[in-house]
Amino acid sequence: MKSRSKIILLSSALLAFSCTSQKNQEKAKVVYKTDNLSVIQLSDGIYQHISYLNTESFGKVECNGMIVKDGNETVILDTPTNDKSSEELIAWIKSSLHSKVNAVVATHFHDDCLGGLKEFDKNKIPSYANNQTIELSKKAGANVPGNGFNDSITLNAGKHKILVKYFGEGHTKDNVVAYVPDEKAMFGGCLIKEMEATKGYLGDANVHAWSQTVTKVKNQYPDVKIVMPGHGEVGGQELLDYTIKLFKDN
């Protein structure tokens, strides 16, 4: 009898997870698309922007960023990969979302996070990053965000709070995660992997700390529903579990 009850509970849990995933997929819709940039609406206040980076090791790579919107205000997490795509994104937000961009956050120092930062500077949009990101950007000769923070910072898009926090090393020593409590949405950046992803580029990684860092993220935000990785498809908490498992034995 106990076994039967367990089976019923497990089936109910799997059904609930399936329904939630299906609802998220049904809500997602492409609202803008060119050769340089795509934007997908995931919920009322959360959008995914996708731009492209040409790499020697992995070819042409899709790179994700998040747009958080409420009312006529937005915050962008990671720039598109270049100035052209960033110009498109800023123009689209103004013309289609009828919103201003309050801030842009670079979640680590690689080009898939801040490659288009000059266009934001040109539009006088404040940029933020972990102080480690600023120092690493300078050393790499990359675009440098204008405002730094040590452990965490809270930004606002209308009524939405965007909690940006450093949990530890992983993909890079400076990678941060952003969470929007009202939407239960997380931008994990390159710290978080899509399902079935390989370990990817490890040139600046700490593979020994990666799993532990993501475990901290998971424990901090147990109610998260939308998880956006730096590359690939958006999912839920299963992306956190997959990433933890991928790097657990390193």
Summary of the structure (lengths in Angstrom):
residues: 250
radius of gyration: 18.0
end to end distance: 41.5
largest distance: 67.3
contacts: 870
relative contact order: 0.13
helix: 34%
strand: 31%
